[in-house]
Amino acid sequence: MNMALAGLVILLIGDSHIAATGYFNDALHDGLVDRGASVHSFGVCGEPPVAWTDPIPIICGRGERHGREPATISGDRSLRGWKLSDLIDQYHPNLVVIELGDTVAGYGVTPTLPKDVIGYQVPRLLEPVKAHDLPCIWIGPPWGTDGGPYKKSNARVKELSDYLSQIVAPCRYIDSLKFSRPGQWATTDGIHLKEEPAQIWDNDLIRSIVAIARKLPRHR
């Protein structure tokens, strides 16, 4: 058994790539657990980084999963998301993994990448990570289908990923765009990957997280 992540307590948060109504990314969660980590995963569909500092009512589902237990998923719009600082206090992770980006890209909404919004929200989200001096990994979005109902575009996601890589410190950045070519991975709606490419992306992410975790000062 590959126990490359043994000793790590991982808190993983993300958007609809992690959880939405009727969906949870079990493959990514299981892959980290299979490598020895204790994993607590939380996903809230459609919510930007600032929603993890000031939780708002969910719009398209949320889910959570702990270790080998099954995921709990809900589309109840009376529920809110979670506050990252509360999750850190509750689960005491020694690695935080954040998967966010598409929800704040402004696809089809703003004529240019909303850097002012992103540049405000990302540092706010990272405040509790910095306050607890926690190692952190930020997962950037993958390529989607150029166009589609959410108007994701190759040019915008590339600009977004490049910008995120500059502002997510102290997190290490995983550039998901490096794992495939534009348009190579099929999607269901322009943003969300179909099952086979989603599994490939998860495997790439797991390998990247393991490689980064091996170099962490608290993981020896």
N, C-alpha and C positions, 0 to 999 in steps of 0.2 A: 504493500500500500504506500502511495506517495503521501508523506506527511510533511511536505515542505512548509506548510503554514501552521504546524503544531505550536501551541503556546500563544497564538494570536486570538484575540477577541475582536472580531470585525463588526463594525456598525456600517451597514450599507444603506444609503438612501438614494432615491432617484425618482424619475417621472414615469410616464406610461411605458417606457422600455422595461421598467421593473414591475409595475402593477397598474391595472385598470380594472374596470368592471368585468368580472369573469376571467381575468388573466393575471398570472403571476409568473415571473421569470424564475422558475424552479431550476432550470439548467445552470444558471450562473450561481445561484445560492448553493445548490448541491455540489457544484464543482469546487467551491471554496471549502465546504464542509468535508468533502472527500479528501482534501489535502490537509486535514487536521485542525482547521480553524473552528472556533466557536462563532457562529454567524447569526446576526440579528439584522434582518432586511426589512426595509420599509419603502413603499412606493406610493406616490400620489399622482394620479393622472392629470396632466395639463397645468400643473402649478409651477411657477417660476421659483428661483432661489429664495426670494424674500418670503415666500409662504412658509419656509422652514424656520423663519425667525418670528413671524407673526401669522400663525395658522389661520387659514380661511376655510369656509365650507367647501367640501370637495365638489368637483364639477363632473367628473367622469370616472370615479372609482378610486379606491385606495386599498392597499393590502399590506400585510405584515407576515413575517415568517421567522421562526426561531429554531435553529438547529435542525433536527430531523422531523420536527412537528410539521403537519400540513399547514399551508398558508391559510390565513383568514382574509377574505376579500369581501368588500362591501361597496355598493353603489348608492348607499343611503346619503342623500345630499344634506341631511341634517347634521352629519358628522363633519369634523374638521380634520385637517392633516395634523402633523406632529411638529413640535418645536425641537430643533436639533439639540439645543442645550439641555432640554429635559431628557432626551434619549441618552446623551452622554452621561448625565448624572445617574440614570437608571441602570445602564448596562456596562459602564466602565470599560469602554473599548480601549485597546492599545493600537488600533488602526481604524481610521475612518475612510470609507470609500464613498465618493459622491459621483453620481451619474446624472448630469444635468446639462442642458444647452438648448435643445430644440424649442423648449417652452418660452425662451426669452429672445429668440432670433428675429422675431417680427416678420416671419414669412407671410407675404401677401398683405401685410398690414402697414409696415413702414417702408418708405422708399429706399432707406439705407439701414444698415445695421445699427440698432439703437445702443451705441456704445455707452452713452451716458447712463442709461438704465442698467445695463449689464455691469458697468464699472461701479455703480452704487450697490447693486444687489449682491454681487459675489463677495466683496469684502465683508458685508454685514453677515452673510451666512457663515463665513469663516471665523467670525469673532470667537465663538466658543471653542473652536479647534485650536486657535492660537492661545486662548486663555488657559487651556488645559495642556498646552505644549504637546499635542498629539500628532503623530505621523499621519499623513493624509494623502490619498490618491484621488485625482479628479479624472473621470472618464468623459471624454468629449464625444459628441454625436457622430454616428456613422453617415456615410453617403446615403441618400434616399433616392427616390425617383424624381427627376427634374420635372416639376409641375405637380399635378395631382390636386386633390381637394384642399390640401393645406398650403399649397403654393411653395413647398420647399424647393429651393434651387441649389444647384451645385455651387454656384458662385457665392451665395450667401452662407451656406454651411462651411465652405472653406474659409471665408472671412471670419466667421464666428469662431471656428476652431483655432485659427491663428491668434485671435484676440484672447480667447480663454487661456491659451497656453502662456500668455504674458501676464495674466492677472490672478491666477489661482494659487500662487505661492502663499503658504508654505507647502501646498500640495504638489506632489509630482503629477505631471499631466500625461495621460494616455491619449494619444492622437489616433482615434479610431479610423480616421480617413486613410491611414497608412496600411490598413489591413485589406483594402480592396480598391478597385478602380471605380470612378464615377459610373453609376448605372449597373455595376456588376452584380450587386445584391438586389434581388427582387423584393418589392414591398407590397403591402396590402393596400396602402392608401397614400403612398408618397413618402411617408415617414417611418412607419412600423414595418420591420422586416418580416418576410415570410419565414416559415418554420426552419427550413434548411439553412439559409443565410444567417438567421438569428442564432442558430447553434454554432455556426462557424465564428460569428462575432463573439459569442460567449466564451468559446474555447480560446480565442485570441486574447480576450480580456483576462481570463484565468492565468494564462501563461505570463502575461504582462504583470499582473498583480504579484504572482509568485516571484518573478525576477526582481521587482522593486522591493518586496518584503524581505528578501534575502539580504538586502543591503541596509535595512533599517537598524539603527543602533540599539533598539529595544528588542530586536528579534535575532538572537544569536544561537 
